[in-house]
Amino acid sequence: MRIPRGFTLIELMVALAVVAIVATTVLVQGGETAAQTYSMERRAVARWALENEIERARLLQVVNPEPLAVGTSRRRVNLASREWLVVEDTFETSHPWLRRVEYSVFAVEDGREVGPVDTLTTFIGQR
């Protein structure tokens, strides 16, 4: 009677196929996780850029006796070692001292504007 001393070629090939499938699944999931993390980080920094611009506009209202000018302005800012383009659209409201301001932030990557990554609408009034 013969005692088996190792694995057959078919057993090794099946084991290798299982390892390859598991490795592929892990790599795909790792790539998706990295993409999601990058996307979440980019949106968080974009929101910070928007909130900084809103506070800048509110602080300017403290020293400026006139309400915000109606129209569109574009401003490039650097935050978290990246360049962002913040677009500010200011509209009149029914009250003469209150403005509705719509902000959009775009990531600037390789000279191109990507986005908008985030948008936000707020109201800014004269103090």
C-alpha positions as CSV (number, residue, x, y, z in Angstrom):
1,M,0.0,0.0,0.0
2,R,1.3,3.4,-1.0
3,I,1.2,6.4,1.4
4,P,0.6,9.8,-0.3
5,R,3.5,12.1,0.6
6,G,2.3,15.5,-0.9
7,F,-0.2,17.3,-2.9
8,T,-1.2,16.4,-6.4
9,L,-0.8,18.9,-9.2
10,I,-4.6,19.4,-9.4
11,E,-4.7,20.2,-5.7
12,L,-1.9,22.7,-6.1
13,M,-3.6,24.4,-9.0
14,V,-7.0,24.7,-7.2
15,A,-5.2,26.2,-4.1
16,L,-3.4,28.6,-6.4
17,A,-6.6,29.6,-8.1
18,V,-8.3,30.3,-4.7
19,V,-5.3,32.4,-3.6
20,A,-5.4,34.4,-6.9
21,I,-9.2,35.0,-6.5
22,V,-8.8,36.2,-2.9
23,A,-5.8,38.4,-3.8
24,T,-7.6,40.0,-6.7
25,T,-10.6,40.7,-4.5
26,V,-8.4,42.3,-1.8
27,L,-6.6,44.5,-4.4
28,V,-9.9,45.7,-5.9
29,Q,-11.4,46.5,-2.6
30,G,-8.2,48.3,-1.5
31,G,-8.3,50.4,-4.6
32,E,-11.9,51.3,-4.1
33,T,-11.2,52.2,-0.5
34,A,-8.3,54.5,-1.5
35,A,-10.5,56.2,-4.1
36,Q,-13.3,56.7,-1.5
37,T,-10.9,58.1,1.0
38,Y,-9.4,60.5,-1.5
39,S,-12.9,61.7,-2.5
40,M,-14.0,62.2,1.1
41,E,-10.8,64.1,1.9
42,R,-11.2,66.3,-1.2
43,R,-14.8,67.1,-0.3
44,A,-13.9,68.0,3.3
45,V,-11.1,70.4,2.3
46,A,-13.4,71.9,-0.4
47,R,-16.0,72.6,2.4
48,W,-13.3,74.2,4.5
49,A,-12.4,76.4,1.6
50,L,-16.1,77.4,1.2
51,E,-16.5,78.1,4.9
52,N,-13.3,80.2,4.9
53,E,-14.7,82.3,2.0
54,I,-18.0,82.8,3.8
55,E,-16.2,84.1,6.9
56,R,-14.0,86.3,4.8
57,A,-17.2,87.9,3.2
58,R,-18.8,88.3,6.6
59,L,-15.7,90.0,8.0
60,L,-15.6,92.3,5.1
61,Q,-19.2,93.3,5.9
62,V,-18.1,94.4,9.3
63,V,-15.8,97.1,7.9
64,N,-17.7,97.9,4.7
65,P,-20.8,100.1,5.2
66,E,-22.4,98.9,1.9
67,P,-24.1,95.6,1.2
68,L,-22.3,93.0,-0.9
69,A,-22.2,93.8,-4.6
70,V,-24.5,91.8,-6.8
71,G,-22.7,89.6,-9.4
72,T,-20.2,86.9,-9.8
73,S,-16.6,86.7,-8.5
74,R,-14.0,84.1,-8.8
75,R,-11.1,83.7,-6.4
76,R,-8.3,81.2,-6.2
77,V,-7.2,80.0,-2.8
78,N,-4.6,77.6,-1.5
79,L,-5.6,75.2,1.2
80,A,-4.2,71.8,2.3
81,S,-1.4,72.1,-0.3
82,R,-3.9,72.3,-3.1
83,E,-5.3,75.1,-5.3
84,W,-9.1,75.7,-5.3
85,L,-11.3,78.0,-7.3
86,V,-14.1,79.5,-5.3
87,V,-17.0,81.0,-7.4
88,E,-19.3,83.4,-5.5
89,D,-22.6,84.4,-7.1
90,T,-24.3,87.2,-5.2
91,F,-28.0,87.9,-5.6
92,E,-30.4,90.6,-4.3
93,T,-33.1,89.7,-1.9
94,S,-36.3,91.5,-0.9
95,H,-34.4,93.3,1.8
96,P,-32.0,95.9,0.6
97,W,-29.2,95.0,3.2
98,L,-29.4,91.2,2.8
99,R,-27.8,89.2,0.0
100,R,-28.1,85.5,-1.0
101,V,-24.7,84.2,-1.9
102,E,-24.2,80.9,-3.7
103,Y,-20.7,79.4,-3.4
104,S,-19.1,76.7,-5.6
105,V,-15.6,75.3,-5.1
106,F,-13.6,73.6,-7.9
107,A,-10.4,71.7,-7.5
108,V,-7.6,73.0,-9.7
109,E,-5.7,70.0,-11.0
110,D,-3.1,70.4,-13.8
111,G,-4.5,73.8,-14.6
112,R,-8.0,72.5,-15.1
113,E,-11.0,73.2,-13.0
114,V,-12.6,70.0,-11.7
115,G,-16.0,70.0,-10.1
116,P,-17.8,71.6,-8.5
117,V,-16.5,69.6,-5.6
118,D,-19.0,71.3,-3.2
119,T,-21.6,74.0,-3.2
120,L,-23.2,76.1,-0.5
121,T,-25.8,78.8,-0.3
122,T,-25.8,81.4,2.5
123,F,-27.3,84.8,3.4
124,I,-25.1,87.7,4.3
125,G,-26.4,90.9,5.7
126,Q,-25.1,94.3,6.6
127,R,-24.3,94.5,10.4
